[in-house]
Amino acid sequence: MGNKNKDKAENYLDYIPVISDKHRWESDEKGNVTIFIENKGVFNRLAQLILKKPKVSQVHLERLGSFIFPLIDGKKSVYDIGQKVKAQFGEEAEPLYPRLTKYMKMLHDYGFVEYS
C-alpha cells in the first residue's frame, strides 16, 4: 500500500495540459506572457458602467510562468514541462515538481488551462 498523496502527485505529472480557448494570450519580444480575460456578465457590465472597470483584464505572468505557459501545447505532460523548466532554470526552480504542480493547478482553477 503506497502513500495516497504521493500517488496522487505522481499521477498529476502525467496530465497533459492545454491552454483554454476561453482566453487570448500573447508573448512580447522579451518572452513575457500576458493573458487577456474578457469581463462578461451582468455584474461585470455594471462595474464597467458604474466603476469604469475595463472590459478586458490583463494578467502578466512572471518570468517562470512566462517560460512555462507557451510550453502548454496539449502534447507535453506536466512532467515533460518540468524537465524543460529544470533544463532552463536549474536550482532556481526547486522544489520543481511541487511548485510546478501547484502552479498548474492554479492555472486550471482560473480556467487558463484544461487537461486533455
C-alpha positions in Angstrom: 0.0 0.0 0.0 1.5 3.3 -1.1 1.2 6.8 0.2 -2.1 8.1 -1.2 -0.9 11.7 -1.5 2.4 10.6 -3.2 0.4 8.5 -5.7 -1.9 11.5 -6.5 1.1 13.8 -7.0 2.8 11.3 -9.3 -0.4 10.8 -11.3 -0.7 14.6 -11.7 2.6 14.7 -13.5 1.0 12.5 -16.3 -1.7 15.1 -17.0 -1.4 16.8 -20.4 -2.4 20.5 -20.1 -3.8 22.5 -23.0 -4.4 26.3 -23.0 -8.1 27.1 -22.8 -9.6 28.8 -25.8 -11.6 31.0 -23.5 -8.8 33.4 -23.1 -6.4 35.1 -25.5 -2.8 35.4 -24.7 0.4 36.8 -26.2 4.1 36.9 -25.6 6.2 40.1 -26.2 9.7 40.3 -27.7 11.2 39.5 -24.3 9.1 36.4 -23.8 6.8 37.9 -21.2 3.3 36.4 -21.4 0.1 38.4 -20.9 -3.3 36.6 -20.6 -6.4 38.7 -21.6 -9.6 38.0 -19.7 -12.9 39.3 -21.1 -15.1 40.5 -18.2 -18.5 39.3 -19.2 -21.8 39.0 -17.4 -24.3 41.4 -15.7 -22.1 42.2 -12.7 -19.0 42.9 -14.8 -21.1 45.1 -17.2 -22.4 47.1 -14.2 -18.9 47.5 -12.9 -17.8 48.7 -16.3 -20.5 51.3 -16.5 -20.5 52.5 -12.9 -17.0 51.9 -11.7 -15.3 52.3 -15.1 -13.8 48.8 -14.9 -12.1 47.5 -18.1 -13.9 45.2 -20.5 -10.7 43.1 -20.7 -8.4 42.5 -17.8 -4.7 41.6 -18.2 -2.7 39.0 -16.2 1.0 39.4 -16.6 2.9 36.2 -15.8 6.3 36.4 -14.1 9.5 35.0 -15.6 9.0 31.4 -14.7 5.3 31.5 -15.7 6.1 33.2 -19.0 8.5 30.3 -19.7 6.0 27.6 -18.8 2.8 28.9 -20.5 4.0 28.6 -24.1 5.1 25.0 -23.3 1.5 24.1 -22.6 0.6 22.7 -26.1 -1.7 19.7 -25.5 1.2 17.3 -26.2 3.6 17.7 -23.2 2.7 16.3 -19.8 3.3 18.2 -16.6 6.4 16.0 -16.1 7.7 16.9 -19.6 7.2 20.6 -18.9 9.0 20.2 -15.6 12.0 18.7 -17.5 12.2 21.8 -19.7 11.9 24.1 -16.7 14.7 22.2 -14.9 17.0 22.5 -18.0 16.3 26.2 -18.3 16.3 27.3 -14.6 18.1 24.5 -12.7 18.2 25.0 -8.9 16.2 28.2 -9.2 13.1 26.2 -10.0 13.5 23.9 -7.0 11.5 22.3 -5.4 10.5 21.8 -9.1 7.5 19.4 -9.1 5.7 20.6 -6.0 5.9 24.2 -7.3 5.0 23.2 -10.9 2.1 21.1 -9.7 0.7 23.9 -7.6 1.2 26.4 -10.5 -0.6 24.1 -13.0 -3.5 23.6 -10.5 -3.7 27.4 -10.1 -3.8 27.9 -13.9 -6.5 25.2 -14.1 -8.5 26.8 -11.2 -8.5 30.2 -13.0 -9.7 28.5 -16.3 -6.5 29.2 -18.2 -5.7 25.6 -18.9 -7.7 22.4 -19.3 -6.5 18.8 -19.4 -6.8 16.6 -22.5 
